[in-house]
């Protein structure tokens, strides 16, 4: 299909999702309705990422992957806030669990799958070491400051920060992410460009199609957030019925939001565009911390509610190992299947100990 023709499903799913969202306000909760909501939620997520990809194709790299990362993070932030502010008990750790899960899914699951599939098809793949190293440095700093340091803040017990410390953590995260975006898009944009892609390819998308995608992207985001809110009680009941820890809710949220972007990243890796894959993956990880934590911190500082950010010891070890291995495996400018296998083993370990602590 031509890049100037939007597939029908890309506007049908957001439209159906909005219809179901309107029906949800009537209080309907039948099983068939929940199944329809699940199907349209998945379709709306894919539609949102598709329209973000159209916009990305129009404006070029690295702005394109930035749009994708921001779209995914907006969904994530809205889901976290809507569930945490619903008034239910046991939600103090949801932001922490979701952000931690997003980091593990991105840095081990998505990156590992991209390296493995790309390596199997192309043997050895190249990327811009300067850009990836910069992303890993910022990601490591933000992850430790937001998920590990709260364990050692003495103002509040129980892995929590005081209001001042929480506000400072939010500001620092936003500053680091803003600095990275400036370097990625302005100061050192060439560090993040895929040398195998052509800038002229991005001009094929017309302004009309690009603006249509902007509007449909906004509609899709609203639909996804609303329907996810409708499904959240069912997700929590399912996790409880399985006897799994509440942290699994955060894994489900992060996985649901990141699945379409994972597919986009793996497609790029199989097409021997590993730089684009890493831009997508690491950019999402940076946005997940750099935008989610400041948004959550602002809300909870204003409302005065407690917020748990510090990880438990087991999760801290997994996070540290992930960041260490990531910095080592992405430090040479070349990758093989070995790095992919290592990251996927770490991802499997994360899932196993999350379900069976």
Legacy VTK file of the C-alpha trace (Angstrom):
# vtk DataFile Version 3.0
C-alpha trace
ASCII
DATASET POLYDATA
POINTS 357 float
0.000 0.000 0.000
1.162 3.526 -0.805
2.476 5.607 2.079
-0.128 8.210 1.107
-3.012 5.787 1.753
-3.978 5.011 5.333
-5.181 1.411 5.794
-8.819 1.100 6.786
-8.077 -0.591 10.096
-6.019 2.417 11.178
-9.181 4.530 11.468
-11.786 1.806 12.028
-10.274 0.587 15.309
-10.000 4.067 16.892
-13.594 4.781 15.821
-14.898 1.523 17.298
-12.857 2.122 20.450
-14.498 5.520 20.927
-17.943 3.951 20.479
-17.180 1.313 23.115
-15.786 3.983 25.408
-19.097 5.832 25.167
-20.978 2.597 25.914
-18.821 2.056 29.020
-20.325 5.153 30.625
-23.705 3.353 30.680
-22.281 0.889 33.202
-22.320 -2.172 30.957
-19.962 -4.922 32.121
-21.008 -8.074 30.238
-18.338 -10.552 29.204
-18.941 -9.943 25.487
-18.435 -6.235 26.080
-15.115 -6.808 27.871
-13.948 -9.043 25.008
-14.888 -6.351 22.501
-13.071 -3.746 24.595
-9.947 -5.937 24.695
-9.960 -6.414 20.933
-10.529 -2.722 20.178
-7.961 -1.688 22.785
-5.325 -3.782 21.023
-6.390 -2.425 17.649
-6.304 1.162 18.924
-2.794 0.689 20.340
-1.550 -0.608 16.989
-3.375 2.221 15.216
-1.726 4.793 17.501
1.732 3.445 16.763
0.950 3.153 13.034
-0.014 6.821 12.861
3.058 7.737 14.888
5.116 5.816 12.312
3.453 7.746 9.472
4.343 11.011 11.183
7.845 9.679 11.821
8.203 8.754 8.155
7.214 12.300 7.201
9.542 14.203 9.512
12.519 11.813 9.377
14.994 10.545 11.955
15.658 10.893 14.785
12.454 12.926 15.209
10.406 9.949 14.050
11.488 7.598 16.817
11.005 10.444 19.297
7.351 10.734 18.229
6.886 7.003 18.755
8.484 7.133 22.203
6.363 10.099 23.267
3.155 8.460 22.011
3.868 5.279 23.961
4.835 7.200 27.103
1.675 9.339 27.029
-0.349 6.131 27.053
1.746 4.732 29.895
1.505 7.869 32.046
-2.252 8.140 31.567
-2.797 4.482 32.472
-0.652 4.718 35.599
-2.287 7.911 36.851
-5.824 6.732 36.103
-5.275 3.506 38.055
-3.324 5.058 40.936
-5.889 7.813 41.478
-8.855 5.441 41.323
-8.921 5.251 45.103
-8.214 1.531 45.382
-5.743 0.135 47.877
-2.372 -1.295 46.961
-1.605 1.205 44.193
1.317 3.027 45.841
3.854 0.873 43.960
2.131 0.846 40.553
4.243 3.626 39.010
7.447 2.003 40.284
6.435 -1.464 39.078
5.361 -0.189 35.653
8.498 1.892 35.040
10.750 -0.936 36.245
8.866 -3.412 34.045
9.183 -1.066 31.065
12.958 -0.845 31.559
13.318 -4.622 31.803
11.057 -5.248 28.804
12.895 -2.645 26.710
16.504 -3.239 27.711
16.277 -7.040 27.839
13.180 -8.156 25.935
13.040 -5.758 22.980
16.784 -5.106 22.656
17.557 -8.800 23.082
15.018 -9.844 20.461
16.288 -7.214 18.016
19.910 -8.298 18.454
19.013 -11.977 18.121
16.772 -11.652 15.049
19.090 -9.161 13.371
22.111 -11.298 14.101
20.477 -14.465 12.804
19.632 -12.755 9.530
22.662 -10.508 8.991
25.406 -12.018 11.154
26.985 -8.830 12.519
25.182 -5.484 12.683
26.514 -1.940 13.109
25.132 1.092 14.913
26.307 4.544 16.013
28.174 3.912 19.251
28.150 7.602 20.284
24.368 7.840 20.300
23.745 4.517 22.014
26.378 5.194 24.686
24.811 8.582 25.408
21.379 6.976 25.746
22.691 4.280 28.106
24.460 6.866 30.277
21.273 8.901 30.699
19.125 5.802 31.201
21.444 4.443 33.894
21.517 7.765 35.736
17.744 8.210 35.699
17.039 4.590 36.669
19.316 4.723 39.709
18.134 8.178 40.823
14.442 7.270 40.609
14.299 3.572 41.499
17.321 2.921 43.757
18.127 6.177 45.578
14.679 6.348 47.288
15.722 3.286 49.318
18.372 5.428 50.989
16.382 8.615 51.572
16.066 8.847 55.339
13.215 11.376 55.441
10.451 8.833 54.857
10.389 5.089 55.680
9.300 2.353 53.307
11.112 3.129 50.032
9.518 6.575 49.853
10.817 10.115 49.365
9.658 13.251 51.105
7.712 15.797 49.072
10.846 17.887 48.491
12.913 14.856 47.500
10.139 13.623 45.200
9.880 17.015 43.511
13.656 17.178 43.075
13.719 13.667 41.578
11.010 14.647 39.106
12.847 17.807 38.060
16.177 15.984 37.667
14.549 13.294 35.512
12.945 15.920 33.300
16.235 17.840 32.948
18.154 14.723 31.961
15.533 13.701 29.424
15.307 17.217 28.006
19.083 17.370 27.619
19.095 14.035 25.815
16.329 15.113 23.423
18.250 18.331 22.662
21.400 16.367 21.862
19.447 13.790 19.844
17.497 16.256 17.714
19.685 19.378 17.540
23.252 19.381 18.814
24.463 15.914 17.754
21.662 14.607 15.580
24.120 12.715 13.379
24.927 10.376 16.303
21.422 8.888 16.023
20.996 8.601 12.261
20.788 5.265 10.503
23.402 5.490 7.771
21.532 2.919 5.656
18.382 5.085 5.416
17.783 7.937 3.021
16.332 11.259 4.058
14.540 11.558 0.715
12.341 8.613 1.650
10.617 10.652 4.321
9.290 13.211 1.842
7.000 10.611 0.203
4.287 11.141 2.835
2.013 14.041 1.902
1.058 16.786 4.323
-2.604 15.737 4.106
-1.887 12.172 5.203
0.501 13.377 7.904
-2.124 15.708 9.407
-4.764 12.967 9.214
-2.401 10.736 11.169
-1.880 13.479 13.760
-5.628 13.671 14.368
-6.095 9.895 14.404
-3.120 9.520 16.736
-4.796 11.815 19.275
-8.087 9.930 18.955
-6.291 6.608 19.367
-4.482 7.785 22.496
-7.717 8.952 24.120
-9.413 5.668 23.219
-6.547 3.552 24.556
-6.433 5.365 27.874
-10.194 5.190 28.322
-10.565 1.517 27.419
-7.560 0.518 29.534
-9.256 2.224 32.459
-12.379 0.160 31.737
-10.326 -3.057 31.686
-8.153 -2.306 34.727
-10.495 -3.946 37.293
-10.584 -7.133 35.194
-6.780 -7.144 34.919
-6.418 -6.837 38.681
-8.964 -9.608 39.313
-7.126 -11.871 36.877
-3.794 -11.276 38.607
-5.373 -11.971 42.003
-7.033 -15.157 40.706
-3.640 -16.359 39.450
-2.172 -15.801 42.897
0.523 -13.618 41.336
2.013 -10.541 43.053
0.485 -7.150 42.298
3.730 -6.223 40.531
2.472 -8.356 37.615
-0.136 -5.638 36.962
2.718 -3.262 36.145
4.235 -5.852 33.780
0.909 -6.247 31.964
0.494 -2.481 31.577
4.054 -2.003 30.307
3.833 -5.011 27.996
0.502 -3.932 26.540
1.784 -0.448 25.787
5.184 -1.536 24.429
4.072 -4.466 22.243
3.472 -2.466 19.027
6.743 -0.599 19.413
8.508 -3.917 19.978
7.175 -5.118 16.636
8.378 -1.920 14.939
11.839 -2.309 16.479
12.185 -5.968 15.475
11.078 -5.175 11.913
13.802 -2.546 11.697
16.415 -4.978 13.063
15.468 -7.638 10.523
15.782 -4.978 7.807
19.373 -4.354 9.008
18.476 -0.959 10.512
19.714 -1.664 14.027
20.262 2.029 14.759
16.552 2.665 14.277
15.736 -0.312 16.525
17.953 0.996 19.312
16.596 4.521 18.903
13.080 3.143 19.355
13.914 0.894 22.292
16.249 3.104 24.319
14.224 6.210 23.476
11.144 4.565 24.974
13.071 3.616 28.091
14.304 7.177 28.525
10.836 8.632 27.947
9.310 6.097 30.320
11.418 7.436 33.197
11.986 11.002 32.039
8.281 11.760 31.542
6.443 9.263 33.746
8.306 10.006 36.979
7.955 13.834 36.709
4.223 13.525 35.899
3.567 11.126 38.774
5.765 13.133 41.141
3.900 16.367 40.321
0.488 14.810 40.961
1.505 13.221 44.243
3.361 16.282 45.525
0.291 18.420 44.832
-2.151 15.948 46.384
0.150 15.062 49.274
-0.361 11.323 48.764
2.465 8.848 49.483
4.317 7.284 46.564
6.623 4.254 46.680
9.511 4.402 44.180
12.354 2.393 45.727
12.830 -1.144 44.414
13.182 -4.217 46.592
16.590 -5.892 46.761
15.812 -8.557 44.137
14.594 -5.989 41.607
17.560 -3.735 42.387
19.976 -6.562 41.550
18.165 -7.296 38.272
18.149 -3.616 37.345
21.855 -3.220 38.102
22.725 -6.359 36.125
20.610 -5.184 33.181
22.254 -1.762 33.045
25.750 -3.249 33.426
25.245 -5.859 30.693
23.564 -3.305 28.438
26.482 -0.904 28.771
28.921 -3.701 27.941
27.020 -5.326 25.059
26.351 -1.963 23.372
29.836 -0.539 23.813
31.563 -1.665 20.623
29.384 -0.424 17.750
28.787 -4.008 16.568
26.487 -6.794 17.801
25.990 -10.521 17.244
23.436 -13.075 18.379
25.411 -13.631 21.599
24.385 -10.282 23.051
20.784 -10.985 22.079
20.778 -14.354 23.879
22.254 -12.801 27.048
19.594 -10.083 27.187
16.759 -12.546 26.540
18.013 -14.792 29.365
17.910 -11.781 31.702
14.386 -11.010 30.486
13.264 -14.590 31.165
14.799 -14.357 34.646
12.877 -11.137 35.315
9.568 -12.721 34.263
10.173 -15.916 36.258
10.976 -14.161 39.524
8.133 -11.670 39.040
5.555 -14.444 38.733
7.235 -16.772 41.222
8.969 -14.529 43.788
LINES 1 358
357 0 1 2 3 4 5 6 7 8 9 10 11 12 13 14 15 16 17 18 19 20 21 22 23 24 25 26 27 28 29 30 31 32 33 34 35 36 37 38 39 40 41 42 43 44 45 46 47 48 49 50 51 52 53 54 55 56 57 58 59 60 61 62 63 64 65 66 67 68 69 70 71 72 73 74 75 76 77 78 79 80 81 82 83 84 85 86 87 88 89 90 91 92 93 94 95 96 97 98 99 100 101 102 103 104 105 106 107 108 109 110 111 112 113 114 115 116 117 118 119 120 121 122 123 124 125 126 127 128 129 130 131 132 133 134 135 136 137 138 139 140 141 142 143 144 145 146 147 148 149 150 151 152 153 154 155 156 157 158 159 160 161 162 163 164 165 166 167 168 169 170 171 172 173 174 175 176 177 178 179 180 181 182 183 184 185 186 187 188 189 190 191 192 193 194 195 196 197 198 199 200 201 202 203 204 205 206 207 208 209 210 211 212 213 214 215 216 217 218 219 220 221 222 223 224 225 226 227 228 229 230 231 232 233 234 235 236 237 238 239 240 241 242 243 244 245 246 247 248 249 250 251 252 253 254 255 256 257 258 259 260 261 262 263 264 265 266 267 268 269 270 271 272 273 274 275 276 277 278 279 280 281 282 283 284 285 286 287 288 289 290 291 292 293 294 295 296 297 298 299 300 301 302 303 304 305 306 307 308 309 310 311 312 313 314 315 316 317 318 319 320 321 322 323 324 325 326 327 328 329 330 331 332 333 334 335 336 337 338 339 340 341 342 343 344 345 346 347 348 349 350 351 352 353 354 355 356
